[in-house]
Amino acid sequence: MKSFKELKEKLNNQMMFFIMAIAMVVITIITSVYLLIFLVSNLSQIFTVSVKPTSSQQFDIQGFEKLHLVQ
C-alpha cells in the first residue's frame, strides 16, 4: 500500500497538471476568438469596394514641344 506522502505527491502532480490543462484551454480559446475577430474585421475591409473615379489624363503636347526632342 502506498504511503500518505506518495498519495499526496501524486494528487499534487495531478492537480498541477489539471490547472495547466485548464490554463492552456483558456489561452487557446482566447487566442482563437481574437484571431477570428481579427480575420473577420480585415475581410470586411477587403470586400468593401471603394472605387474612386480618376480624371482622364491628357498628353501635354505643348510641354513636349518645349523639350525640343524632335527635330
C-alpha positions as CSV (number, residue, x, y, z in Angstrom):
1,M,0.0,0.0,0.0
2,K,1.2,3.5,-0.8
3,S,2.1,5.8,1.9
4,F,0.3,9.1,2.6
5,K,3.2,11.1,1.3
6,E,3.2,9.3,-2.1
7,L,-0.6,9.8,-2.4
8,K,-0.3,13.5,-1.5
9,E,2.6,13.9,-4.1
10,K,0.6,12.1,-6.8
11,L,-2.5,14.2,-6.0
12,N,-0.4,17.4,-6.1
13,N,1.1,16.4,-9.5
14,Q,-2.4,15.6,-10.9
15,M,-3.8,18.9,-9.6
16,M,-0.9,20.8,-11.2
17,F,-1.5,19.0,-14.5
18,F,-5.2,19.8,-14.3
19,I,-4.5,23.5,-13.6
20,M,-2.1,23.7,-16.5
21,A,-4.5,21.9,-18.8
22,I,-7.3,24.4,-17.9
23,A,-4.9,27.3,-18.5
24,M,-4.0,26.0,-21.9
25,V,-7.6,25.6,-22.9
26,V,-8.4,29.1,-21.8
27,I,-5.4,30.5,-23.6
28,T,-6.4,28.6,-26.8
29,I,-10.0,29.8,-26.6
30,I,-8.9,33.5,-26.1
31,T,-6.4,33.3,-28.9
32,S,-8.9,31.7,-31.3
33,V,-11.6,34.3,-30.6
34,Y,-9.1,37.1,-31.0
35,L,-7.8,35.7,-34.3
36,L,-11.3,35.1,-35.6
37,I,-12.3,38.7,-34.8
38,F,-9.1,40.0,-36.5
39,L,-9.9,37.9,-39.6
40,V,-13.5,39.0,-39.9
41,S,-12.7,42.7,-39.4
42,N,-9.9,42.5,-42.1
43,L,-12.0,40.5,-44.5
44,S,-14.8,43.1,-44.3
45,Q,-12.3,45.8,-45.3
46,I,-11.1,43.7,-48.3
47,F,-14.6,43.1,-49.6
48,T,-15.7,46.7,-49.3
49,V,-15.3,48.1,-52.8
50,S,-14.4,51.8,-52.9
51,V,-13.5,52.9,-56.4
52,K,-12.5,56.5,-56.8
53,P,-13.0,57.9,-60.3
54,T,-9.8,59.0,-61.8
55,S,-9.5,62.0,-64.1
56,S,-8.6,61.3,-67.6
57,Q,-5.0,62.1,-68.4
58,Q,-4.2,64.3,-71.4
59,F,-0.9,64.3,-73.2
60,D,0.8,67.6,-72.8
61,I,1.7,68.4,-76.4
62,Q,2.9,71.9,-75.6
63,G,5.2,70.7,-72.9
64,F,6.6,68.0,-75.2
65,E,7.3,70.6,-77.9
66,K,9.2,72.8,-75.3
67,L,11.6,69.9,-74.7
68,H,12.8,70.1,-78.3
69,L,13.3,66.3,-78.6
70,V,12.0,66.0,-82.1
71,Q,13.7,67.9,-84.9
